[in-house]
Amino acid sequence: MNRLTKIDLSGFKTIKQLKNFELSKINIMIGANGSGKSYFITFFKLLNWMTGGSGNLKTFIAAGGGASSFLFESPKKKNKAYCCQVIVSNRSR
């Protein structure tokens, strides 16, 4: 069975940069308020819409406030960019 095993994510909402984050079959997120837990989950919702699981990506982005609302907010950064890499593996753990 294929599953997501690793993720690199930068510039997504409040997540400035996340590198080589390995995912297990079960993952628990703990963090302070405003640390990005909900936005991390939102990224997976975005992936689902991108791959056609729930529907149209354009609809998801519009419902979320438009493309700029998905980019990392930094007052120092004028040029915003979003980058992700997901690694899917069929290995069993």
N, C-alpha and C positions, 0 to 999 in steps of 0.2 A: 504494500500500500504506500502510495506517495504521501509525503507530509513535508511541511516546512521545517527545515532544520536550523537555518541560520539567517540572520537579517542584518543588513547595514542600512541605516536610515539617517538622513540629515536634512535639516531645513523644514521639517514637518511640524506645524503648529508650534508648541513650546519645546519640542525635541530638537535641540541644536545639532547634536551628533550622537549616534549610537553605532558602534563598530563591532563587527564579529560577535553579535549577540546570538548565542546558541539557544535554541528552543528544544525543550523536552516534550514528551507526550502530555505532561501536566506542568503548568507554569503558574507560579503564585507571584503576584505583584504587590509589593508593600512600599509605601512612600508617603511623604508629607502631602498635604493639600497643595494643589498647584504644581506638582512635580512632573505631571505628564502621563499618569496612569490611564486616564480616560482617553487622551489623545492617542496613546499607543493602541488601544482597542479600536479607536476610530480608523487608524491606519489599516487594520485588518478588514474593517467594513469597506474601506476604499478598495482594497485588493479584491474583495468579493464582488463589488460592483464592476471593477475593471475586467474581471474574468468572466463576466456575464452571469454570475451566480444569482444576483438579485435584480438585475435589470440594466438600465442605462447609466453609464458613468456621468454623463451630462446632467441627468436628473439628480444624482447624488451630490454633485458639486454645487449645483444651483440651490438645493435644499440646505446645504451646509454654509451658505452665504457667499458663494462664488469662489473662484480659484484663489484669490488673494488671502482668503480666510484660512486656507490650508497651508500657507507658507509660514516659516519661522519668523516671528516678530522680533526685530531688533532695531532700536532707534538709531544705532550707528551704521546699520547696513542698508544702503539704498537699493542695491541690486539684489533681489531675493532669488534664491534658487532652491530647488527641491530635488533630492536624489535618493534613490533606494536601490538596493540589490537584495533579492530574496533567493535563497537556495533551497530547492526542493530535492528531497532524496527518497529513494524507495527502500532504504535500509530499515530494518526493524531493530528497535532498542528495547 
